[in-house]
Every structure is written in structure tokens, then in C-alpha cells.
């Protein structure tokens, strides 16, 4: 159980980092490399940005759940 939570924690941390880097920042970010920059200039918020927001939030929730789970296992084991 602990090993599974640790693996999920590492994978979610890596994916969360990637999703945060893909967001459009002031300078366009890495999302502009994949064609997201052109479309986001035409409209305020694209479907890609909204989906990136959702995926990032899901990764944060999974990451926090793994941390809390590992701490609870360590406290009561």
C-alpha cells in the first residue's frame, strides 16, 4: 500500500509539473510551442486552457490525497 501511494505520488507530481508548465503565462509558456498561443490570442480562454486547468486541479487533488494517506499510514502504523 505504501509503495503504491509513493508511486502514484511521484507520477502525479511529474504530471502536475508538466501541466503547470503547459499553462499560458505572460510570455506564452510552453503551450505556445504546440499551437496554443495562436488560438489563445484570438479568444480570452480556450478549451485547451480550461482542460489544462481541470487536469491540473485533478493532479493536485491526487497529490494531496497521496501525501495525506502516506502521513496517516505512517502515524498509525
C-alpha positions in Angstrom: 0.0 0.0 0.0 2.8 2.4 0.9 4.7 1.6 -2.3 1.6 2.2 -4.4 0.9 5.6 -2.8 4.6 6.6 -3.3 4.5 5.6 -7.0 1.2 7.5 -7.5 2.7 10.5 -5.6 5.7 10.6 -7.9 3.7 10.2 -11.1 1.2 12.8 -10.1 3.9 15.3 -9.1 5.6 14.9 -12.5 2.3 15.3 -14.4 1.3 18.3 -12.2 4.6 19.9 -13.1 4.1 19.3 -16.8 0.5 20.6 -16.7 1.6 23.8 -14.9 4.4 24.4 -17.4 1.9 24.0 -20.3 -0.3 26.8 -19.0 -0.2 30.1 -20.8 1.7 32.6 -18.8 2.6 36.2 -19.5 5.1 35.1 -22.1 3.0 32.3 -23.7 4.7 29.4 -21.9 5.3 26.0 -23.4 1.7 25.8 -24.6 2.5 28.2 -27.4 5.0 25.6 -28.8 2.1 23.3 -29.5 -0.1 25.8 -31.3 -2.0 27.0 -28.2 -0.6 30.5 -28.4 -2.2 31.5 -31.7 -5.7 30.4 -30.7 -5.5 31.9 -27.2 -4.7 35.3 -28.7 -7.9 35.3 -30.6 -10.1 34.4 -27.7 -9.8 35.0 -24.0 -9.9 31.5 -22.7 -9.7 28.4 -24.9 -10.9 24.9 -24.4 -7.3 23.8 -24.1 -6.7 26.1 -21.2 -9.9 25.1 -19.4 -8.9 21.4 -19.8 -5.4 22.1 -18.6 -6.9 23.8 -15.5 -9.1 20.8 -14.8 -6.3 18.3 -15.3 -4.0 20.4 -13.0 -6.7 20.5 -10.3 -7.2 16.7 -10.5 -3.5 16.1 -10.2 -3.3 18.4 -7.2 -6.1 16.5 -5.5 -4.5 13.2 -6.2 -1.1 14.5 -5.0 -2.6 15.9 -1.8 -4.6 12.6 -1.2 -1.4 10.6 -1.5 0.5 12.8 0.9 -2.3 12.7 3.5 -2.6 8.9 3.0 1.1 8.4 3.5 1.1 10.6 6.6 -1.9 8.7 8.1 -0.3 5.3 7.4 3.0 6.5 9.0 1.2 7.9 12.0 -0.9 4.8 12.8 1.5 2.1 11.7 
